[in-house]
Amino acid sequence: QLVESTPHVHPDLAARLNNLGNKLGRRYERTGETKDLEEAIQAVRQAVESTPHDHPDREGRLNNLGIKLESRYRRTGQIKELEEASTDLLEAWSYLTAMPFHRLMAAATCLKLLAIQNRVDEGIDLGRRILDVLPSVHTRALDRNDQQFVVST
């Protein structure tokens, strides 16, 4: 109701749509109700479309959309879902001003999706770029196994 009562030009509309999408996504995870997933994707997609490209929250919304599209792929098996999710996650990764850990989470999820699509060269390139960012999210005390764990999550 809050989203429906928010004017289309309101500065909080995108945040409210994103929050609605996240709540619907969590409900889908609990119930498996396809309608919730579809509505979650629609809400988060609107949130992304309503967020300027230079807005600091755009990266997080793209990440949310990518994750929800991955969920729809797992349900439908439609490769187009993976392609769109990969595009959104790569865009989220590209926001250099975003928190490094959030960028890494988007990239790590994207790596999984690229592997499913057999986009090996893109995956290798992204993996190398991820390794370059790792020092900004951990102390130097992390050994190679811990670094691999961060990338795999």
Residue pairs with C-beta under 8 A, 6 or more apart in sequence:
2 16
3 13
3 16
3 17
3 20
3 43
6 12
6 13
6 16
7 13
13 50
14 46
14 47
14 48
14 50
14 51
14 55
14 57
14 61
15 47
15 57
17 43
17 44
17 46
17 47
17 50
18 43
18 44
18 47
18 57
18 60
18 61
18 64
20 40
20 43
21 39
21 40
21 41
21 42
21 43
21 44
21 47
21 64
21 65
21 68
22 40
22 44
22 64
23 40
24 36
24 37
24 39
24 40
24 43
25 36
25 37
25 40
25 44
25 64
25 67
25 68
25 71
27 33
27 36
28 34
28 36
28 37
28 40
28 71
29 71
34 75
37 68
37 71
37 72
37 75
38 72
40 68
41 65
41 68
41 69
41 72
44 61
44 64
44 65
44 68
45 65
47 61
47 64
47 65
48 58
48 61
48 62
48 65
48 88
51 57
51 58
51 61
52 58
56 97
56 98
58 95
59 92
59 95
59 98
59 102
59 103
59 106
60 92
60 98
60 102
62 88
62 89
62 91
62 92
62 106
63 88
63 89
63 92
63 102
63 105
63 106
63 109
65 85
65 88
66 85
66 86
66 88
66 89
66 92
66 106
66 109
66 110
66 113
67 85
67 109
69 81
69 82
69 84
69 85
69 88
70 81
70 82
70 85
70 109
70 113
72 78
72 81
73 79
73 81
73 82
73 85
73 113
79 117
82 113
82 116
82 117
83 117
85 110
85 113
86 110
86 113
86 114
86 117
86 119
89 106
89 107
89 109
89 110
89 113
90 106
90 107
90 110
90 126
92 98
92 102
92 103
92 106
93 103
93 106
93 107
93 110
93 126
93 129
95 103
96 103
100 133
100 136
100 137
101 137
103 133
104 130
104 133
104 134
104 137
104 150
104 151
105 153
107 126
107 129
107 130
107 133
108 130
108 150
108 151
108 152
108 153
110 126
111 123
111 126
111 127
111 130
111 151
114 120
114 122
114 123
114 126
115 123
127 151
130 151
131 147
131 151
134 147
134 150
134 151
137 150
138 146
138 147
138 150
142 150
